[in-house]
Amino acid sequence: MFSFFGERAYTLCNILLQPPFKRCHEYVSPLPFMASCTNDLCMSAVDNATWCRALTEYARACAQAGKPLHGWRMRFQQCVIACVEPLTYNECINCCPVSCHQQSQCIGSELPCIDGCYCPDGLIYENGLCVKPMDCPCDYHGSFLEMGSVVYEECNNCTCIGGKWICTNLTCPAECSVSGDIHFKTFDGRKYTFQATCQYILAKSRTSGAFTISLQNAPCGQNQDGSCIQSVSLILKQDPKRQVTLTHSGDVLVYDQYKINLPYADATRVNLSGRSTPTPYR
């Protein structure tokens, strides 16, 4: 009985000397795998599962040596692995295959490749499905939104395309305000309350120098221990000749010294109507 199993095991394991395994012999010697194969088969009464595992070990060694034996299982039907659709069997794939949400670290990343059931080439495994990279969802504050989803941030919107947010970059309108002499609201909606007797820049152009709006506070109150707005000034194009000042008493000054009545226009193209006009924030 032992002689029969031994001869049968030797015959089966000698397949490692033949195609398709032969093309890997130059890179991985089959001899130690044959010895292990023969021993395992003798111990297991020559069952197919043990034999396929022995062949698989040699095929994996070849894949890790950079010589994967693609399709070898098709030569031995008892070793064919059936994958759940839509996955297909691949003899050698990156240990860290591309995914919709790439991990910073991957277990087994030091290995050249491994075998197993994976999505067909060109597709990515995502939530139990094989999807095109362009169909990957996008992370939005910990939640994943499907491709084509749109989220809005103020006047801009972002569209999920291929796992990434593609956003518009519009300059959003905003306004700041001062109320009650000491209450300030900035363009981003933050509120501050403070008393001080200094000059402050309320708003100005970030790059063009188109305008600067400043505020002058002065001591006030019975004991002069408070602060009140004394004046607000607007300077256009950083030109003192194009400065307009509104005082606490309601007077309007040009060049910070000449009192005028509205509406007003002069040769420098300063036009004042007295109507409220929003100032662009650029």
C-alpha positions, 0 to 999 in steps of 0.5 A: 500500500505504501509503495503504491502511494509513494509511486503515485506521489512521485509521479504527481510531484514530478509534474514540477519538472514539466511545463508550465513550471519548467520555464521557472527552473532557472529562477527557482529550483523545483527540487526542494518543492518536489521533496516536500510535495512527495512527503505531503502526498504520502502523508495525506493518501495522495489527495488532490487538495494537498497536491494542488497546495504543493504546486501552488507553493512552487508557483508562488515562489516563482511569482515572488521571484518575478516570474509568475506562471500565469494560467498554470491552473488551467492545465490542471482542472482539479486546481482551478479556483472559482471566484465569486463574480465579478472577481477573477483569479489572478496569479500575481497581483500587487499586495497593495492593489489600487483602491478607491481609498488608498491606505498609507500602509499595507500588510505584506507590502514587502512582497512582490505579488500574491495570488487570489481573487481580484477585480479584472484589470482596469477595475477597482474593488469597492464595497463588494463591487468592481468599479471603474476608477472614475466611479469611486466615491469621495470622502466628505467629512467621514462619509462617502458620497457617490460619483457625481455628488455635489456639495456646496461651500458658500458660493462654490460647489464641489463635484465628486469625480473619480474619488476626488472633489473638483471644486469651483474657485469663485470669490464669494461675496461677503461683508463686514460691519461695525455697530455700537462703536465697539462691536465688529463682525469680520468678512468670515462672520466672526464677531469681536467686541473691544474698546480702544482709541486707535486707528484701525483698518477695517477692510482693504484690497488684498493685492490691487490697492483699489481701496482702504477703509479705516476707522478712527476711535476716540475716548468718550463717556463721562470719564473718557474711559470708553471709546467711540467711533470718531470717523470712517475714511475711504481711500481709493487707489491709495491716493490721499486726494481720493479720500472721503471721511464720514465723521461721528457728527454725520459730516462728509469730508474730502481730502480729510479737510473739506466739508461737502454736501451730497451728492458731490462730484469733482475733477478726480472722478470722486462721485458721492451720492449718499446711497448705500453701495456694497464694497467688493471684497477682492 
